[in-house]
């Protein structure tokens, strides 16, 4: 059974850093593109970051230079390192698997982890 | 970025009736080399993550009931629920993946 379990969210002050983790089971993260997608409270969905099968990465302009996506194949885990956090980064962060035939369309999602940026 | 515009923002439909949600992209998402529209639809129920319903604009994901269908090409797309069931109450999003992924703002579907 495919599962994605996110962790690492919490309350953080503006300017702070946080690392989110996404542990996968039922498939290997190195065989699929993986993304982080966020949803601010009561709002819509915003793609954040993607790591391709080959290891290349891409980030939304809103987080470029502040967020970094990576993975550890030995732990079957994807990470999102977030720094210089702002109030507008407050959201539920979902880990999502890219479909085999299209890396940036998402066929499986975790339950999400809430990040709150506030003083 | 490609902007995705959904309409209406919210919709109330009677059980058993048809529901139609529209999605328009600011530029074409039809990739000429493979003749595929890089457009998907998701359903999000309260307190749950999104669920992929439709990909390539009109192909149902495995396990999705056949009352859900997608249509359109280029810049104009439609998600249709042919006979609304109570469990279909949710917010529906379109998403393009022709370029860096972007989503519509969502359409809230309720029972009339």
Contacts between the chains, C-beta under 8 A, distances in Angstrom:
chain1	res1	chain2	res2	distance
A	35	B	101	7.7
A	44	B	93	6.7
A	44	B	103	5.8
A	44	B	104	7.3
A	44	B	105	4.8
A	44	B	106	5.0
A	45	B	42	7.8
A	45	B	50	6.6
A	45	B	93	5.9
A	45	B	95	7.5
A	45	B	103	4.4
A	45	B	106	7.8
A	46	B	103	7.0
A	47	B	100	7.0
A	47	B	101	4.1
A	47	B	102	7.0
A	47	B	103	7.3
A	50	B	101	7.9
A	58	B	100	6.7
A	60	B	100	6.7
A	61	B	1	7.8
A	94	B	49	5.5
A	94	B	50	7.8
A	96	B	49	7.9
A	99	B	52	7.7
A	99	B	55	6.6
A	102	B	38	7.1
A	102	B	55	6.9
A	102	B	97	5.8
A	103	B	97	7.9
A	104	B	97	4.3
A	104	B	100	7.6
A	104	B	101	4.6
A	105	B	38	7.7
A	105	B	40	4.8
A	105	B	52	7.1
A	105	B	55	5.7
A	105	B	95	6.9
A	105	B	97	4.8
A	105	B	101	7.6
A	106	B	50	7.5
A	106	B	52	6.3
A	107	B	52	5.0
A	107	B	61	6.8
A	108	B	52	8.0
A	109	B	49	3.7
A	109	B	50	5.9
A	109	B	51	7.6
A	110	B	49	6.5
A	111	B	48	7.9
A	111	B	49	6.1
A	112	B	49	6.1
